[in-house]
Amino acid sequence: MSCPNCGRDTQQAYRPFCSKRCADLDLANWFNGSYAVPSVEPEDPEDAPQGAGETPLRPH
């Protein structure tokens, strides 16, 4: 298996990365927003369209 950041062979202690540096760089990319999980929800709930047929969510 190769490191997703630099392509070198992985080290067991840092798997799936080759080193602490590559693991930290990947974590930094998540923290600064370089990586993002796509969403279909609007960023601001107030901007969401309000349909007449929508049923409000009720807690169980």
LOVO-805051 format. One record per residue (C-alpha): x, y, z; residue in three letters; residue number from 1. Coordinates in pm, 1 decimal. Example, Ala and Ser with C-alpha at 12.3 -4.5 7.8 and 13.67 -1.06 7.14 Angstrom:
# residues 2
+----------+----------+----------+--------+-----+
|     east |    north |       up | residu | num |
+----------+----------+----------+--------+-----+
|   1230.0 |   -450.0 |    780.0 |    Ala |   1 |
|   1367.0 |   -106.0 |    714.0 |    Ser |   2 |
+----------+----------+----------+--------+-----+
This chain:
# residues 60
+----------+----------+----------+--------+-----+
|     east |    north |       up | residu | num |
+----------+----------+----------+--------+-----+
|      0.0 |      0.0 |      0.0 |    Met |   1 |
|    131.0 |    346.6 |    -79.2 |    Ser |   2 |
|     85.3 |    673.1 |    108.9 |    Cys |   3 |
|   -204.2 |    877.6 |    -34.9 |    Pro |   4 |
|     -1.8 |   1200.6 |      8.4 |    Asn |   5 |
|    341.6 |   1120.8 |   -130.9 |    Cys |   6 |
|    320.2 |    769.7 |   -277.2 |    Gly |   7 |
|    592.1 |    611.0 |    -57.1 |    Arg |   8 |
|    539.1 |    274.9 |    114.6 |    Asp |   9 |
|    327.7 |    299.2 |    428.5 |    Thr |  10 |
|    457.7 |    239.5 |    779.4 |    Gln |  11 |
|    246.1 |     29.9 |   1014.8 |    Gln |  12 |
|    255.0 |    296.0 |   1288.7 |    Ala |  13 |
|    107.9 |    564.4 |   1057.4 |    Tyr |  14 |
|   -108.8 |    358.1 |    826.1 |    Arg |  15 |
|   -234.8 |    449.8 |    567.0 |    Pro |  16 |
|     43.4 |    710.8 |    564.2 |    Phe |  17 |
|    420.2 |    672.6 |    544.4 |    Cys |  18 |
|    505.9 |    908.0 |    830.5 |    Ser |  19 |
|    366.6 |   1132.5 |   1100.8 |    Lys |  20 |
|    433.4 |   1428.1 |    872.8 |    Arg |  21 |
|    205.8 |   1294.1 |    596.6 |    Cys |  22 |
|    -60.8 |   1201.7 |    853.6 |    Ala |  23 |
|    -45.3 |   1553.7 |    999.4 |    Asp |  24 |
|    -63.5 |   1713.0 |    653.6 |    Leu |  25 |
|   -376.6 |   1512.3 |    577.6 |    Asp |  26 |
|   -535.0 |   1613.3 |    908.9 |    Leu |  27 |
|   -450.8 |   1977.9 |    839.9 |    Ala |  28 |
|   -628.7 |   1953.1 |    504.2 |    Asn |  29 |
|   -945.0 |   1840.6 |    683.9 |    Trp |  30 |
|   -915.5 |   2120.7 |    940.6 |    Phe |  31 |
|   -862.5 |   2399.7 |    687.1 |    Asn |  32 |
|  -1148.7 |   2283.8 |    462.8 |    Gly |  33 |
|   -944.4 |   2152.3 |    170.4 |    Ser |  34 |
|  -1137.4 |   1827.3 |    201.9 |    Tyr |  35 |
|  -1512.1 |   1833.0 |    236.9 |    Ala |  36 |
|  -1790.7 |   1579.3 |    235.6 |    Val |  37 |
|  -2052.4 |   1682.2 |    -22.7 |    Pro |  38 |
|  -2396.6 |   1766.3 |    105.2 |    Ser |  39 |
|  -2732.4 |   1834.9 |    -55.7 |    Val |  40 |
|  -2847.0 |   2043.2 |    240.9 |    Glu |  41 |
|  -2825.4 |   2423.5 |    213.1 |    Pro |  42 |
|  -2553.3 |   2578.9 |    426.1 |    Glu |  43 |
|  -2799.8 |   2806.6 |    603.4 |    Asp |  44 |
|  -3127.5 |   2638.2 |    710.5 |    Pro |  45 |
|  -3310.6 |   2968.6 |    670.5 |    Glu |  46 |
|  -3227.8 |   2960.7 |    298.0 |    Asp |  47 |
|  -3398.3 |   2623.0 |    255.9 |    Ala |  48 |
|  -3718.7 |   2633.5 |     49.6 |    Pro |  49 |
|  -4032.5 |   2585.9 |    255.3 |    Gln |  50 |
|  -4277.7 |   2361.5 |     75.0 |    Gly |  51 |
|  -4647.5 |   2335.4 |    164.4 |    Ala |  52 |
|  -4629.2 |   1954.9 |    163.7 |    Gly |  53 |
|  -4334.4 |   1925.7 |    398.0 |    Glu |  54 |
|  -4396.8 |   1749.4 |    725.2 |    Thr |  55 |
|  -4203.2 |   1896.4 |   1015.6 |    Pro |  56 |
|  -3968.9 |   1655.1 |   1191.0 |    Leu |  57 |
|  -4085.1 |   1551.3 |   1534.9 |    Arg |  58 |
|  -3861.5 |   1401.3 |   1803.2 |    Pro |  59 |
|  -3944.8 |   1049.9 |   1908.7 |    His |  60 |
+----------+----------+----------+--------+-----+
